[in-house]
Amino acid sequence: MKKTKSLIALAILAAAAAPIVAQMPTEAPGKPDPKRVTAGTYATDPSHTLVGWRVNHMGFNDYFGQFGDVKGSLVLDPAKPANAKLDVTIPIASLSTASAALTKHLSGADFFDAAKYPEARFVSTSVNVTGTKAVIVGNLTIKGITKPVTLDASFVGAGKGFPQAGGRETVGFHATGKVNRGDYGIAYGLPLVPDPVLIDLTVAFEKQG
């Protein structure tokens, strides 16, 4: 009897889900085609933008972490790519690692001191585009200290999002770079956990207006 009831329940769920499944698109809206990118002002999609980092752990192995909920803007004109402007803010409270204790330590005074410095910020100063790649130079501010940083960026894809998600024009990039945390007054553990910190970003921008 219990088995019969379970089968009936599963059948009801399947019937209810069928219309939703039928409406789901069968093809991703984003394509690696730069011609899809249009001029305008874009804002980050915080839910799909991550700033990852990697450090060497005392010569034994690499350790990873990330920041999320990144907010910011990109002013972009495909006809004048060198005029692009990028300005993003990273909330330190979004820091996450595989260890709750380590995350708490990194957020504290020994490292980022999130209570006193709740945000980091990157503002571009130049963009040099070659094909679908770009070298982005800008100023990174952490703990009130500003230093130049270079990012190597690659275009990933562009297109219009699904109507259910707002249907906005979206463009995505991947970028890598290096940061010396010691330059920003984050010297705890140096040189046992040495510089540089490797940065790995994945960013989705949605067109505004």
Steps between C-alpha positions, in 0.01 A plus 500: 500500500779741595680420175182573301456837673862588428458417133184712481680792667789475254258492209327816627833679539609396152174625351533834679861543385434407138375847389803667664743260334327554166557875531869472577728616215712236336788733410712734710438868413865604526736443208875571456423756232634856560257635240222442751642763735328840478611834639367619831534492874496159665469398864635183655269208557606442865352150507727387217817697570784360709850611596706192576844497661773244553800496732778252560464343844849478650641317200263205546207580275284778361195627686195662342236750604266747342296817530146532366220754473732727298336823388618748240472638150654466156466774239565337165496594132615224260598770248732661757616217728793699642250743654342232718464585869477242776414572863421213738460471876566179691331456840751344739213339695435277197834323556464122510735204541456132579568571868269715714783566746736613224233720342450671837876547544543644150217745562660616826768755585792271408391505137219702337357660816151499349348691791722800423542454124180336372576538130775466241475688171653476152480792255652467153741760366568346156369220280707358214293267281635247251232288339298335777764564765588810699762624743326705766710722725337659801522600862409248767418632846514266800504617863525861383816434297492545122743326264503436123396154384496343154233253390512278192140472382329281242155540345283195573159566353213740434129489429160574645400322819188290538174700532435330836820665630428845357623449145785746534792515260787330680874478438748286692875499554769298674812667639814411691761702685741512794491703820762534771299508821797639687462820297161550664610450858387136510831357615379230742667168415754642255719343371364159611194568289683703236404761247373526236133418542360372171170657400238329280185692409184405318266793434158534343375848407139589420415800284314779676229728373 
